Amino acid sequence: MIQTPYLLFLGDAPDGLAAKVAQGIKDWRPENAVGQFRMEGCKADLGLTDMTLTEAKAAGAKTLVIGVANRGGVISAAWKKVLVAALEEGFDLASGLHNLLCDEPDLAAVAEACGRQLHDVRVPSVEYPIANGVKRTGKRCLAVGTDCSVGKMYTALAMDAEMRERGMKSTFRPTGQTGILITGDGVPLDAVVADFMAGSIEWLTPDNDPDHWDMIEGQGSLFHVSYSGVTMALVHGGQPDALILCHEPTREHMRGLSGYQLPSLERLRDLALVLAQVANSDCKVVGISVNTQHMAEDRALDYLAEVETRMGLPATDPYRFGAGKLVDAFAAV
């Protein structure tokens, strides 16, 4: 088990979105976030206290969590000095990057010498089956996005929290590094061998009570040429009964792909639904989640109203304005 609380390492993140792992932990498990460690040139800021390793240790932090999700998931050479110093200071290290801590000889040697643990949460710990497409009992909801990092995880977490508050049966099902670090469990989907990706989601969302909802954390985008494969595994392995469309309207282009524009919500609706109905013919698009963090409140509310009118579906920013509208839409499923 990864020891809590955490010191969140933001490294030299070029913007806030690059530190989305740390941001997710801070927003959803604030009790585990003692402070932040930023290197020179870091453009991300969680609003937590900036701490040295010594200060964080004195404040009770036990694990330094790499809170950066960079393209390719690599451990930067520039970070190494801090990571080694953290081990020597008595911290364990935790990371969800593709570049594993345990594969770095210098980090592994220092960890062994200091008696510290290296936690790589993006390492599958289960031999997942190949998907069989057999319909499972219970209900499932999947958030699908017009792009990466538009709020799919926040949408699922917000809906799960709303449902639990109402006394409904719900379980958040993490499929990525941030969700796993928040909950302590899940499937690191983009690290699963391709043939077993859909099967891992079947495994993650097993038979359940007829009125129980699995809130599946979405990944990637069907329209993102780099990461569409992981999205397809969720669409077919998850066999969702309900889809939530997720969008960030201020983006000028797809994340990391300057030559690609975001699709419209209508295109996302039409493509995602026809693909989801391959595995579950009863699947419905029930609502729209809009990430309005870069919009003033009045502009955000106007935009949500326009989307509702245009799409004929309830639309909200579930983190900013609450997930009630989206949960209410489950009544039609």
C-alpha positions as CSV (number, residue, x, y, z in Angstrom):
1,M,0.0,0.0,0.0
2,I,1.2,3.5,-0.8
3,Q,1.6,5.4,2.5
4,T,-0.3,8.7,2.9
5,P,-0.2,11.7,3.1
6,Y,1.6,12.9,0.0
7,L,4.0,15.6,-1.1
8,L,2.9,16.3,-4.6
9,F,5.8,16.8,-7.0
10,L,5.0,19.2,-9.9
11,G,8.5,19.2,-11.3
12,D,8.9,21.6,-14.2
13,A,5.4,21.2,-15.5
14,P,4.8,23.6,-18.4
15,D,1.2,24.3,-17.5
16,G,-1.6,23.4,-15.0
17,L,-3.0,20.6,-17.2
18,A,0.4,18.8,-17.2
19,A,0.1,18.5,-13.4
20,K,-3.4,16.9,-13.7
21,V,-2.4,13.9,-11.6
22,A,-1.5,16.1,-8.6
23,Q,-4.5,18.3,-9.2
24,G,-6.9,15.3,-9.1
25,I,-5.4,14.2,-5.8
26,K,-5.6,17.7,-4.3
27,D,-9.2,18.1,-5.4
28,W,-10.6,14.7,-4.5
29,R,-8.3,13.6,-1.6
30,P,-7.2,16.9,-0.1
31,E,-6.5,15.2,3.3
32,N,-3.7,13.4,1.5
33,A,-2.1,16.5,0.0
34,V,0.4,18.0,2.5
35,G,2.0,20.4,0.0
36,Q,3.6,20.8,-3.4
37,F,7.2,20.7,-4.6
38,R,7.9,22.8,-7.7
39,M,11.2,23.1,-9.6
40,E,12.5,26.2,-11.2
41,G,10.4,27.1,-14.3
42,C,7.3,25.2,-13.1
43,K,4.1,26.9,-14.5
44,A,1.7,24.8,-12.5
45,D,0.3,25.8,-9.1
46,L,-2.2,23.8,-7.0
47,G,-2.6,26.5,-4.4
48,L,-0.9,24.3,-1.9
49,T,2.0,25.3,0.3
50,D,5.3,25.1,-1.5
51,M,7.6,22.9,0.7
52,T,11.1,21.7,0.7
53,L,11.6,18.0,1.3
54,T,12.6,18.6,4.9
55,E,9.6,20.8,5.5
56,A,7.2,18.2,4.0
57,K,8.8,15.4,6.0
58,A,8.3,17.4,9.2
59,A,4.7,18.1,8.2
60,G,4.0,14.3,8.1
61,A,4.3,13.5,4.3
62,K,5.4,9.9,3.7
63,T,5.3,9.6,-0.1
64,L,6.5,11.9,-2.9
65,V,4.0,11.4,-5.7
66,I,5.0,12.4,-9.2
67,G,2.0,14.5,-10.1
68,V,3.0,15.3,-13.7
69,A,1.5,13.5,-16.7
70,N,3.8,14.4,-19.6
71,R,3.6,13.2,-23.2
72,G,5.0,9.7,-23.3
73,G,5.0,9.4,-19.5
74,V,8.8,9.7,-19.0
75,I,10.8,10.4,-15.9
76,S,12.7,13.6,-16.8
77,A,16.5,13.6,-16.2
78,A,16.0,17.0,-14.6
79,W,13.8,15.4,-11.9
80,K,16.4,12.8,-10.8
81,K,18.2,15.0,-8.3
82,V,15.0,15.7,-6.4
83,L,13.8,12.1,-6.6
84,V,17.1,10.8,-5.2
85,A,17.1,13.4,-2.5
86,A,13.5,12.4,-1.5
87,L,14.5,8.8,-1.0
88,E,17.5,9.9,1.1
89,E,15.2,12.1,3.1
90,G,13.0,9.1,3.9
91,F,10.2,9.4,1.4
92,D,8.8,6.6,-0.7
93,L,8.2,7.4,-4.3
94,A,4.9,6.8,-6.3
95,S,4.4,7.4,-10.0
96,G,1.9,6.6,-12.7
97,L,4.2,7.3,-15.6
98,H,4.9,4.7,-18.3
99,N,8.6,5.1,-17.5
100,L,8.7,3.0,-14.4
101,L,10.6,4.0,-11.2
102,C,11.8,0.5,-10.8
103,D,13.4,0.5,-14.2
104,E,15.7,3.4,-13.3
105,P,18.9,1.8,-11.9
106,D,19.9,4.8,-9.9
107,L,16.5,5.2,-8.2
108,A,16.3,1.5,-7.5
109,A,19.7,1.4,-5.9
110,V,19.1,4.4,-3.7
111,A,15.7,3.1,-2.6
112,E,17.2,-0.3,-1.7
113,A,20.1,1.4,0.2
114,C,17.6,3.7,2.1
115,G,15.0,1.0,2.7
116,R,12.4,3.0,0.8
117,Q,9.6,1.8,-1.6
118,L,9.1,2.6,-5.3
119,H,5.4,2.4,-6.3
120,D,4.6,2.1,-10.0
121,V,0.8,2.3,-10.2
122,R,0.8,1.8,-14.0
123,V,1.8,-1.8,-13.7
124,P,-1.1,-4.3,-14.2
125,S,-1.3,-6.6,-11.2
126,V,-3.9,-9.0,-12.7
127,E,-3.9,-11.4,-15.6
128,Y,-6.9,-10.0,-17.4
129,P,-9.1,-12.1,-19.7
130,I,-9.9,-11.4,-23.3
131,A,-13.3,-9.7,-23.5
132,N,-16.2,-12.0,-24.3
133,G,-19.0,-9.4,-24.7
134,V,-21.4,-11.3,-22.4
135,K,-23.9,-8.9,-20.9
136,R,-23.5,-8.2,-17.2
137,T,-26.1,-7.4,-14.6
138,G,-26.1,-3.9,-13.1
139,K,-25.7,-0.5,-14.8
140,R,-22.7,1.3,-16.2
141,C,-21.9,4.8,-17.2
142,L,-19.0,5.9,-19.3
143,A,-17.8,9.5,-19.9
144,V,-16.4,10.0,-23.4
145,G,-14.7,13.2,-24.5
146,T,-14.1,15.4,-27.5
147,D,-10.4,15.4,-26.4
148,C,-8.0,14.2,-23.8
149,S,-8.0,15.8,-20.3
150,V,-11.4,17.5,-20.7
151,G,-12.8,16.3,-17.3
152,K,-13.9,12.7,-17.8
153,M,-12.5,11.5,-14.5
154,Y,-13.9,14.5,-12.6
155,T,-17.3,13.9,-14.2
156,A,-17.4,10.2,-13.0
157,L,-16.2,11.2,-9.5
158,A,-18.7,14.0,-9.2
159,M,-21.6,11.8,-10.3
160,D,-20.5,9.0,-8.0
161,A,-20.4,11.4,-5.1
162,E,-23.8,12.8,-5.9
163,M,-25.3,9.3,-6.2
164,R,-23.8,8.2,-2.9
165,E,-25.2,11.4,-1.2
166,R,-28.6,10.4,-2.6
167,G,-28.3,6.9,-1.2
168,M,-28.0,5.3,-4.6
169,K,-25.7,2.4,-5.3
170,S,-22.6,3.6,-7.1
171,T,-18.9,2.7,-7.5
172,F,-16.2,4.8,-9.2
173,R,-14.1,2.5,-11.4
174,P,-10.6,4.0,-12.0
175,T,-8.8,3.3,-15.3
176,G,-5.8,5.6,-15.1
177,Q,-3.0,6.7,-12.8
178,T,-4.8,9.6,-11.1
179,G,-7.9,7.6,-10.3
180,I,-5.8,4.8,-8.9
181,L,-3.8,7.1,-6.7
182,I,-7.1,8.7,-5.5
183,T,-8.9,5.4,-4.7
184,G,-6.0,3.0,-4.3
185,D,-7.4,0.5,-6.8
186,G,-8.3,0.1,-10.5
187,V,-7.0,-0.9,-13.9
188,P,-4.0,1.0,-15.5
189,L,-5.7,0.6,-18.8
190,D,-3.1,2.1,-21.2
191,A,-0.5,-0.2,-19.7
192,V,-2.5,-3.4,-20.4
193,V,-1.6,-5.5,-23.5
194,A,-3.9,-4.5,-26.3
195,D,-5.7,-7.8,-26.7
196,F,-6.7,-7.7,-23.0
197,M,-7.8,-4.1,-22.7
198,A,-11.5,-4.6,-23.2
199,G,-11.3,-7.7,-21.0
200,S,-9.8,-5.7,-18.2
201,I,-12.8,-3.4,-18.2
202,E,-15.2,-6.3,-18.1
203,W,-13.2,-7.6,-15.1
204,L,-13.3,-4.1,-13.5
205,T,-17.1,-3.8,-13.8
206,P,-18.5,-7.3,-13.0
207,D,-22.1,-8.4,-12.4
208,N,-23.8,-6.3,-9.8
209,D,-27.2,-5.5,-8.3
210,P,-29.7,-4.4,-11.0
211,D,-29.9,-0.8,-9.5
212,H,-26.1,-0.5,-9.0
213,W,-24.1,1.9,-11.2
214,D,-20.5,1.6,-12.1
215,M,-19.1,5.0,-12.9
216,I,-16.3,4.2,-15.3
217,E,-13.4,6.7,-15.7
218,G,-13.0,7.6,-19.3
219,Q,-9.7,7.8,-21.1
220,G,-8.5,9.5,-24.3
221,S,-10.9,10.3,-27.1
222,L,-12.3,8.5,-30.1
223,F,-11.1,11.5,-32.1
224,H,-7.6,11.7,-30.7
225,V,-5.3,9.9,-33.1
226,S,-2.7,9.2,-30.3
227,Y,-5.1,7.7,-27.8
228,S,-8.3,6.5,-29.4
229,G,-7.4,2.8,-28.8
230,V,-7.8,3.1,-25.1
231,T,-11.2,4.8,-25.5
232,M,-12.5,1.9,-27.7
233,A,-11.5,-0.6,-25.1
234,L,-13.7,1.3,-22.6
235,V,-16.6,1.6,-25.0
236,H,-16.7,-2.1,-25.8
237,G,-15.4,-3.6,-22.5
238,G,-17.5,-1.3,-20.4
239,Q,-20.8,-2.0,-22.3
240,P,-22.2,1.3,-20.9
241,D,-25.9,1.8,-20.5
242,A,-25.3,5.5,-20.4
243,L,-22.8,7.8,-22.0
244,I,-21.9,11.3,-20.8
245,L,-20.3,13.6,-23.4
246,C,-17.4,15.7,-22.1
247,H,-16.1,18.8,-23.7
248,E,-13.8,21.8,-23.0
249,P,-15.0,24.6,-25.2
250,T,-12.0,27.0,-25.0
251,R,-9.5,24.6,-26.6
252,E,-7.9,25.8,-29.8
253,H,-6.8,22.3,-30.9
254,M,-6.6,18.7,-29.6
255,R,-4.2,18.3,-26.7
256,G,-0.7,17.7,-28.1
257,L,-2.0,17.8,-31.8
258,S,-1.9,21.3,-33.1
259,G,-3.1,20.2,-36.5
260,Y,-6.3,18.7,-35.3
261,Q,-9.4,20.6,-34.2
262,L,-11.9,19.3,-31.6
263,P,-15.0,17.6,-33.0
264,S,-18.4,19.0,-32.2
265,L,-20.5,17.5,-29.5
266,E,-22.9,16.3,-32.2
267,R,-20.1,14.3,-33.9
268,L,-19.0,12.8,-30.6
269,R,-22.6,11.9,-29.8
270,D,-23.2,10.2,-33.1
271,L,-19.9,8.3,-33.2
272,A,-19.7,7.2,-29.6
273,L,-23.3,6.0,-29.6
274,V,-23.1,3.8,-32.6
275,L,-19.9,2.2,-31.3
276,A,-21.3,1.7,-27.8
277,Q,-24.4,0.0,-29.2
278,V,-22.2,-2.6,-30.8
279,A,-21.7,-4.1,-27.3
280,N,-25.0,-2.8,-25.7
281,S,-27.8,-2.0,-28.1
282,D,-29.7,-0.2,-25.3
283,C,-27.0,2.4,-24.6
284,K,-28.2,6.0,-24.6
285,V,-26.5,9.4,-24.5
286,V,-28.0,11.0,-21.4
287,G,-26.1,14.2,-20.7
288,I,-23.2,16.6,-21.3
289,S,-20.4,17.6,-19.0
290,V,-18.6,20.8,-19.9
291,N,-15.3,21.8,-18.3
292,T,-15.9,25.6,-17.8
293,Q,-12.8,26.3,-15.6
294,H,-11.5,28.8,-18.1
295,M,-14.8,30.7,-18.5
296,A,-16.4,33.3,-16.2
297,E,-19.5,32.1,-14.4
298,D,-22.0,34.1,-16.4
299,R,-20.4,33.0,-19.7
300,A,-20.3,29.4,-18.5
301,L,-24.0,29.4,-17.6
302,D,-24.9,30.9,-21.0
303,Y,-22.9,28.3,-22.8
304,L,-24.5,25.5,-20.8
305,A,-27.9,26.8,-21.6
306,E,-27.1,27.0,-25.3
307,V,-25.7,23.5,-25.4
308,E,-28.9,22.2,-23.6
309,T,-31.1,23.9,-26.2
310,R,-29.0,22.7,-29.2
311,M,-28.5,19.1,-28.0
312,G,-31.7,18.5,-26.2
313,L,-29.8,17.0,-23.3
314,P,-29.0,18.2,-19.7
315,A,-25.7,20.0,-19.6
316,T,-23.6,21.1,-16.6
317,D,-20.1,21.5,-15.2
318,P,-20.5,18.8,-12.5
319,Y,-17.4,19.9,-10.5
320,R,-18.4,23.6,-10.6
321,F,-22.2,23.5,-10.5
322,G,-22.9,20.0,-9.3
323,A,-23.8,16.7,-10.9
324,G,-27.5,16.6,-10.1
325,K,-28.7,17.2,-13.7
326,L,-26.6,14.3,-14.9
327,V,-27.7,11.9,-12.2
328,D,-31.3,12.9,-12.7
329,A,-30.9,11.8,-16.4
330,F,-30.3,8.2,-15.2
331,A,-34.1,7.9,-14.6
332,A,-34.5,7.5,-18.3
333,V,-32.1,4.5,-18.6
